[in-house]
Amino acid sequence: MTINDLRSLDRNDVLGWLGLQARPSPGSWILSGLGFLGAGLLVGAAVALCVAPKPGRELREDLKDRLRRARTKADEVAPTITRDESRSPAGSSTY
């Protein structure tokens, strides 16, 4: 084993040698669960809109309006998100 081999080691390599593994944090499964919940809500809303008893033209107009409003709202929120990220100290980690 050379020094370059030691430099390339990470935590999972050492834990693997000991027969252990890293335990996922509670936040990781909560965030993934919320992601699946959000995706399910979006799919459910899309299916509900498509099955709604409206004529096709009216439904397409409603979808266009909703997507336009969502994009406008996302454009309004995006600058605040990038501003918040720029405030975090350099080299800080989230875990």
GIZI-V397539 format. One record per backbone hydrogen bond with DSSP energy under -0.5 kcal/mol. CO is the residue of the C=O (numbers start at 1). NH is the residue of the N-H. E is the energy in kcal/mol with one decimal. If there is no record, write none. Layout:
# GIZI-V397539
CO_NH_E ; CO_NH_E
This chain:
# GIZI-V397539
2_6_-1.7 ; 3_7_-2.2 ; 4_8_-1.4 ; 6_9_-1.0 ; 10_13_-0.5 ; 10_14_-1.6 ; 11_15_-2.5 ; 12_16_-2.2 ; 13_17_-1.9 ; 14_18_-1.4 ; 15_20_-3.2 ; 16_19_-1.1 ; 25_28_-0.8 ; 25_29_-1.1 ; 26_30_-1.7 ; 27_31_-2.6 ; 28_32_-2.0 ; 29_33_-2.0 ; 30_34_-2.5 ; 31_35_-2.1 ; 32_36_-2.3 ; 33_37_-2.3 ; 34_38_-2.6 ; 35_39_-2.4 ; 36_40_-2.5 ; 37_41_-2.3 ; 38_42_-2.3 ; 39_43_-2.5 ; 40_44_-2.6 ; 41_45_-2.5 ; 42_46_-2.3 ; 43_47_-2.5 ; 44_48_-2.5 ; 45_49_-2.3 ; 46_50_-2.1 ; 47_51_-1.8 ; 48_52_-0.8 ; 52_54_-2.3 ; 55_59_-2.4 ; 56_60_-2.6 ; 57_61_-2.1 ; 58_62_-2.2 ; 59_63_-2.6 ; 60_64_-2.5 ; 61_65_-2.5 ; 62_66_-2.6 ; 63_67_-2.7 ; 64_68_-2.5 ; 65_69_-2.4 ; 66_70_-2.5 ; 67_71_-2.5 ; 68_72_-2.3 ; 69_73_-2.4 ; 70_74_-2.4 ; 71_75_-2.5 ; 72_76_-1.6 ; 73_77_-2.0 ; 74_78_-2.4 ; 75_79_-0.7 ; 77_80_-0.7 ; 77_81_-1.6 ; 78_82_-2.1 ; 79_83_-1.9 ; 80_84_-2.0 ; 81_85_-1.9 ; 82_86_-1.6 ; 83_87_-0.7 ; 84_87_-0.7 ; 85_88_-1.0 ; 89_92_-1.7
